[in-house]
Amino acid sequence: MKAGMYYNNSDVRVVNLPVPEIRNGDILIKIMASGICGSDIMEWYRIKKAPLVLGHEIAGEIAEVGKDVKKFKKGDRVFSTHHVPCDQCAYCVNGHNTACDTFLTKNNFDPGGFSEYLKVTGKSIDTGTLILPDEVSYEEASFVEPLGTAVRAIKAINLNPGDNLLVLGAGIIGLLIIKLAKAMGAGRIIVTDINEYRLEAAKKYGAEHVVNANQDLPSFIKKVNNGRLAGKVIISAGVLSACKQALQSVDRGGTVLFFAVPKPGENVDVDFNAFWRIDVTLKTCYGASPLDNIQALEMIRSGNVNVSDMITHRFGIDDIAKAFKTAADGRDSLKVIVKPH
């Protein structure tokens, strides 16, 4: 089978690999759509494990089923995710599913979603694979995992109807957060980025105000928000400047969510005296639990969050290098989908 072997963002090669052999408890998925995630092109994060086949935002058709698997059958249309929690440890029991050791260390995909076929093992079959409703296409289903992370972010920040929201970074996750927040009744949404193309997309998808991140952000927010800063703040750009701006832009009693973080070694300086008496909450958020993915799939199925209009580019597996170049460049792309078949 053909697969895209990642060495770095500028070197992704089409290689021939054996179709994975499944065991009694495994399934084999024929990949129909695989999205390029922002983390796939986060070179400092990926290159240390290269060469490898990436791709975890996948949807496809089950091609083979191990004899011990009763939940699925050949021909089922499915979404699947590579990381799932154990559902038994203290972290899982207390709702911190994505902090679970199993979630953080176990990869249940072989080799990865940028391939014609993918073997899925372990708990990713039990809790990480979902049957697709007839009305959800493979391309739409490839958004389940990224939208699931947005679902988790909205829960983590406790967004309520009418809350004003600042989103720093209008990449694909930032845009999904905007769409989801809008669907859930958020009030005024303000979005920052340095890319005008993405700022236009943010406005199209529900942001009331967009602003270039190089401007004086606190002053802008006060100007458009009745003299107050932002009650809820989500950082979806992994750069130090966005983190600094977020801390300067949160209102008294507000919450800052670090959905994205800077590179390792880039430390965010926090003067806690500025927050000591004003009830500001700082939180982190990572990944999506199985429940988050179930809810994301339902948001797509119901039409409450339209994801199809976010797809700007589609490539076959033979053009995987061009797909990565397009996604990494990011100037005129939102979601890039690889379609191996």
ABEGO torsion letter per residue (X at the ends): XBBBBBABAABBBBBBBBBBBBBAABBBBBBABBBBBAAAABAAAAAAAOBBBBEABBBBBBABBBAABAABBBGBBBBBBABBBAGABAAAAAGBAAABAAAAABBABOAEABBABBBBBEAAAAAABBBBBAABBAAAAAAAAAAAAAAAAAAAAGBBBGBBBBBBEABAAAAAAAAAAAAAGBBBBBBBBABAAAAAAAAAAGBABBBBAABBAAAAAAAAAGGBBBABBBBABBBAAAAAAAAAABBBGBBBBBABBBBBGBBBBBBAAAAAAAGBBBBBBBEBBAAAAAAAAAAAAAGABBAAAABABBBBAAAAAAAAAAAAAGAABBBBBBBAX
